[in-house]
Amino acid sequence: MNRKIGFFYIFIIMIIVLTACAPKEYKFNVKMEEFKFIPDSFSVPAGAQVTMELENTGALEHELVIMLLSKDATLPFDDDDEANIYWEAELQPGTKQTITFVAPSEPGEYQLVCGTAGHLEQGMKGTLTVTE
């Protein structure tokens, strides 16, 4: 076999293998308003690349906070919760933001909350379910 053709086939096989091994990307559009996330639940495999297109359609500032596994936010959400945050984003009214993160590696249900004072008490929460 011609040496150039052999290298070409090896190159193609490597691309296929590397593409198959890459984490799958999950994209979600999330609206934040008084006092809810739309949608309020998401499911992704462990280690997946997650992109969220966040839009604050409300009149108040909102935060999307993902808590660590088995860590629920306290009422009221305050400085004691900071050590239990996996990921967070803050949006002013009428703004949009794209966030990207890698889903946790441990399967389970992760609490989503709005960290803005008083919003969790109004029921602004949800769930990120991480599957195997």
C-alpha positions in Angstrom: 0.0 0.0 0.0 1.2 3.5 -0.8 2.6 5.2 2.3 0.6 8.4 1.8 -2.7 6.4 1.5 -1.8 4.5 4.7 -1.3 7.7 6.6 -4.5 9.1 5.2 -6.5 6.1 6.5 -4.8 6.4 9.9 -5.6 10.1 10.0 -9.3 9.4 9.2 -9.6 6.7 11.8 -8.1 9.0 14.5 -10.6 11.7 13.6 -13.5 9.3 13.9 -12.2 8.0 17.3 -11.6 11.4 18.7 -15.0 12.7 17.6 -16.7 9.7 19.1 -14.9 10.3 22.4 -15.7 14.0 22.7 -18.4 15.0 25.2 -21.7 15.7 23.6 -22.9 19.3 23.8 -26.4 20.1 25.2 -27.9 23.5 24.5 -30.9 25.1 26.4 -32.7 28.4 26.1 -33.7 29.6 29.6 -35.9 32.6 30.4 -35.7 34.2 33.8 -38.6 36.2 35.1 -40.5 36.9 38.3 -40.2 34.3 39.9 -39.4 31.3 37.7 -37.0 29.7 35.3 -38.6 28.6 32.0 -38.0 25.7 31.7 -37.1 24.8 35.3 -35.6 21.4 34.8 -32.9 20.0 32.6 -31.3 16.6 32.1 -27.8 16.0 30.8 -25.3 13.1 30.9 -22.3 13.4 33.4 -19.5 15.3 31.9 -21.5 16.8 29.0 -20.7 20.2 27.6 -23.7 22.4 28.5 -24.5 25.8 26.9 -27.3 27.9 28.3 -28.7 30.9 26.5 -30.0 32.9 29.4 -32.4 35.8 29.0 -33.8 37.9 31.8 -37.2 38.9 30.6 -38.2 40.1 34.1 -38.0 43.6 35.6 -35.6 42.5 38.4 -32.1 41.2 38.5 -31.9 37.3 38.5 -29.3 34.7 39.1 -29.0 31.1 37.9 -27.2 29.2 40.6 -26.4 25.4 40.4 -25.8 24.0 43.8 -23.4 21.1 44.4 -24.9 17.6 44.6 -26.8 17.0 47.9 -26.5 20.7 48.8 -29.7 22.6 48.9 -29.7 26.4 49.2 -30.7 27.7 52.6 -33.5 30.2 53.2 -32.6 32.9 52.8 -29.9 32.3 50.2 -26.8 34.1 51.6 -23.1 33.9 52.1 -23.4 30.5 53.8 -24.4 29.0 50.4 -21.4 30.3 48.5 -19.2 27.3 49.3 -21.9 25.0 47.9 -22.2 26.5 44.4 -21.2 24.5 41.4 -21.9 27.3 38.8 -23.6 30.6 38.7 -24.6 33.5 36.4 -26.2 36.9 37.1 -28.3 38.9 34.7 -29.7 42.4 34.8 -33.3 43.0 33.6 -33.6 42.8 29.8 -30.2 41.3 29.2 -29.0 38.0 27.6 -25.9 35.9 28.4 -24.5 32.7 27.1 -22.9 30.4 29.7 -21.0 27.2 29.0 -19.9 24.7 31.6 -19.1 21.0 31.9 -21.9 19.0 33.7 -20.8 17.5 37.0 -19.3 14.0 36.8 -21.4 12.5 39.5 -25.0 11.6 38.5 -27.9 12.9 40.6 -30.2 15.9 41.1 -28.7 19.3 41.5 -30.8 22.1 42.8 -31.1 25.3 40.7 -32.0 28.5 42.5 -32.1 32.2 41.9 -29.6 33.7 44.3 -31.1 37.2 44.3 -32.4 38.1 47.8 -36.0 36.9 48.3 -36.3 35.1 45.0 -35.8 31.5 46.3 -38.5 32.3 48.9 -40.8 33.2 46.1 -40.3 29.7 44.5 -37.6 30.5 41.9 -35.9 27.1 41.7 -35.5 24.1 39.5 -33.5 20.9 38.9 -30.5 19.8 36.9 -30.5 16.1 36.6 -27.2 14.5 35.7 -27.4 10.9 34.3 -24.7 8.3 33.8 
